[in-house]
Amino acid sequence: MKPADLYILNQPENYRNMLFHIIAVVESTIPEATLEFKWKIPFFYYKKKPFCFLNVSHKRNYVDIVFSKGFQLRNNLDFLIGDGRNTYKSLRYTTLEEIDNKVLISVIEEAKSLS
């Protein structure tokens, strides 16, 4: 089994469900993206470059999908979180029901256009 799969399967169910959902949306939006395991987290690569990664915060109870060129994104700014980071921005979810696929897909497509 791949390390990224183990990372996901070892998460509590609520996080695991969110991760599976986000991965499915990324893979359906960018079929050529590959899911790797870098820096101890699942990381999507697109055109052989880091595209976005998935981060689970047990301490703060959320899942982030973090975009490598997040500060270049111009759409959906009301949903994107910078959190003191210099280059990354993320979409943050505490429940599966919070995930708005329209926003998620829009951000993924815009990030893809920056690659």
C-alpha positions in Angstrom: 0.0 0.0 0.0 1.2 3.5 -0.8 2.2 5.8 2.0 -0.4 8.4 1.0 -3.1 5.7 1.3 -1.8 4.7 4.7 -1.9 8.3 5.9 -5.5 8.6 4.8 -6.6 5.2 6.2 -5.0 5.9 9.6 -7.1 9.1 10.1 -10.3 9.1 12.1 -13.4 8.5 10.0 -14.6 12.1 9.8 -11.2 13.2 8.4 -10.8 10.2 6.2 -14.2 10.9 4.6 -13.2 14.5 3.9 -9.9 13.4 2.5 -11.4 10.8 0.2 -14.0 13.3 -1.0 -11.3 16.0 -1.8 -9.1 13.5 -3.5 -12.0 12.3 -5.7 -12.8 16.0 -6.7 -9.1 16.8 -7.5 -8.7 13.6 -9.5 -11.9 14.2 -11.5 -11.0 17.8 -12.1 -7.3 17.1 -13.0 -7.1 13.5 -14.1 -3.4 13.9 -14.9 -2.5 14.9 -11.3 -0.7 12.4 -9.3 -1.0 11.8 -5.5 2.4 11.4 -3.9 3.5 11.3 -0.3 6.0 14.1 0.4 7.0 15.7 3.7 4.8 13.2 5.6 1.6 14.4 3.9 -0.4 13.6 0.7 0.7 15.9 -2.0 -0.8 16.3 -5.5 1.7 17.0 -8.3 0.6 18.4 -11.7 3.1 18.7 -14.6 5.7 17.2 -12.2 5.4 20.2 -9.9 3.8 20.5 -6.4 0.2 21.5 -6.9 -1.6 21.1 -3.6 -1.4 19.1 -0.4 -3.8 17.7 2.2 -3.3 18.5 5.8 -5.2 17.2 8.8 -5.0 19.2 12.0 -6.3 17.0 14.9 -5.5 19.8 17.3 -7.8 22.3 15.5 -10.2 19.7 14.0 -10.0 20.5 10.3 -8.8 19.3 7.0 -7.0 21.7 4.7 -6.5 21.5 0.9 -3.5 23.8 0.6 -2.6 25.3 -2.8 1.1 25.8 -3.6 0.5 29.1 -5.5 -2.3 30.1 -3.3 -1.4 33.8 -3.1 -1.7 34.0 -6.8 -5.4 33.0 -6.7 -7.8 35.8 -7.3 -11.2 34.1 -7.2 -13.1 32.7 -4.2 -11.0 34.9 -1.8 -13.9 34.8 0.8 -13.2 31.1 1.1 -9.4 30.9 1.0 -7.3 31.1 4.2 -3.8 32.5 4.3 -3.2 31.9 8.0 0.1 33.8 8.1 1.6 31.8 5.3 3.7 33.5 2.6 2.8 31.5 -0.5 0.1 29.1 0.4 -3.7 29.5 0.7 -6.1 26.8 1.6 -9.7 25.7 1.8 -10.5 24.5 5.3 -13.2 22.0 6.3 -14.4 20.7 9.6 -17.1 18.4 8.2 -17.8 16.6 5.0 -21.1 18.6 4.6 -19.1 21.9 4.6 -17.4 21.0 1.3 -18.9 23.1 -1.4 -17.9 21.3 -4.6 -18.5 24.4 -6.8 -16.0 26.4 -4.8 -13.5 23.5 -4.5 -13.6 22.8 -8.3 -13.3 26.5 -9.1 -10.2 26.9 -6.9 -8.7 23.7 -8.3 -9.3 24.9 -11.9 -7.9 28.4 -11.2 -4.8 26.9 -9.5 -4.4 24.6 -12.5 -4.3 27.6 -14.8 -1.4 29.0 -12.8 0.7 25.9 -13.4 
